[in-house]
Amino acid sequence: IRKKVDPSKFMTPYIAHSQKMQDLFSPNKYKEKFEKTKGQPYASTTDTPELRRIKKV
């Protein structure tokens, strides 16, 4: 006969961190984010010396 166990007793900082990382890096969320941004153009936010030179001309 199995007894119900309170899972909060086993929630160590390591397990909490690992669950958070699983949520952040889950393949489903990654693919969902990719599908949202698929049609949008790439936005370059860095202002390189070459771009600054081109803007001056």
Secondary structure as the mmCIF struct_conf table of DSSP 4:
data_model
#
loop_
_struct_conf.conf_type_id
_struct_conf.id
_struct_conf.beg_label_comp_id
_struct_conf.beg_label_asym_id
_struct_conf.beg_label_seq_id
_struct_conf.end_label_comp_id
_struct_conf.end_label_asym_id
_struct_conf.end_label_seq_id
HELX_RH_3T_P HELX_RH_3T_P1 PRO A 7 PHE A 10
HELX_RH_AL_P HELX_RH_AL_P1 PRO A 13 LEU A 24
TURN_TY1_P TURN_TY1_P1 PHE A 25 PHE A 25
HELX_RH_AL_P HELX_RH_AL_P2 PRO A 27 THR A 37
TURN_TY1_P TURN_TY1_P2 LYS A 38 GLY A 39
BEND BEND1 GLN A 40 GLN A 40
HELX_LH_PP_P HELX_LH_PP_P1 PRO A 41 TYR A 42
HELX_RH_AL_P HELX_RH_AL_P3 PRO A 49 LYS A 56
#
